[in-house]
Amino acid sequence: MKLDKFDREILRVMQKDATISMADLSQKVGLSHTPCWRRVKKMEADGLIRQKVTLLDCKKLNLGVSVFIYITLKNHDGDSLTDFEQAVQEIDAIVECHTTSGEKDYLLKVIVESIEEYEQLLKSTLTHLPCVEHVSSTFAMKQVKNTTELPIKRL
């Protein structure tokens, strides 16, 4: 998909505030209302804009423990990978799951209220996911940066 400077600016502005009105968005990017609206609708239809969400404050929701978990699987056949990936989708505490290169197969990010809650999740759920051979956990001590904004280059 070819993006011009207006499309890129629309995306930059919307990443900062998805609730911005079309009138304000069009003014910020230097387009009139209708062409701006058409561009947003096209980017939505093309799947470039996947969804608009509300970002929540983890600490204010008492979800202050972030855990990064490396998973190694016993088997690497297609069914094992599919079974693991489908099972991960069902666990709300897992907010990210990435396949990785190297010795580990997956990297998970889990957000929970406490270390005790994570321990329970580990014992009751994570170690019982399909084909899991090894789990290695690291607790985040402090979040230094957290953004959902992608680095869209200016033309």
Secondary structure, DSSP 4 states (H G I P E B T S, - for coil): ----HHHHHHHHHHHH-TT--HHHHHHHHT--HHHHHHHHHHHHHTTSS--------TGGGT--EEEEEEEEES--SHHHHHHHHHHHHT-TTEEEEEE-SSS-SEEEEEEES-HHHHHHHHHHTGGGSTTEEEEEEEE-S----------PPP-
